[in-house]
Amino acid sequence: MIKECANPKCKKSFQAKRKTQKYCSGKCRKYVEKNKNVDHEETKIDGVPLREFYCRECGGRVVIKTEKDKRTVFCCVQHERKYWKHPGTYSHRGTTNLGMSGGMSLNSLKRREKLILE
């Protein structure tokens, strides 16, 4: 079965070995996986951000404005992977400033905010 590679940079035709094969090679598959970015909507709810924190990996400020955005500790998937792949190699990991979330899961954060508001 002849298919077109799903990699936006490649787009060449290839003979698929399986009907579910999307990419012409492992390099194309890895490129797409590494470079995919989740598009977080930048719409505000009542003009107020839901939460904000600093990324544990780069220290960048992240402002969450939608319910769909589930980030609580890292600004992107690449930084999360890098953080857990090399534990203890970065000096800024020991900082106590984890932002408003404090590194909590999203559900724990919601429960805590609900208790504060009651």
Summary of the structure (lengths in Angstrom):
residues: 118
radius of gyration: 19.3
end to end distance: 60.2
largest distance: 60.7
contacts: 244
relative contact order: 0.12
helix: 30%
strand: 14%
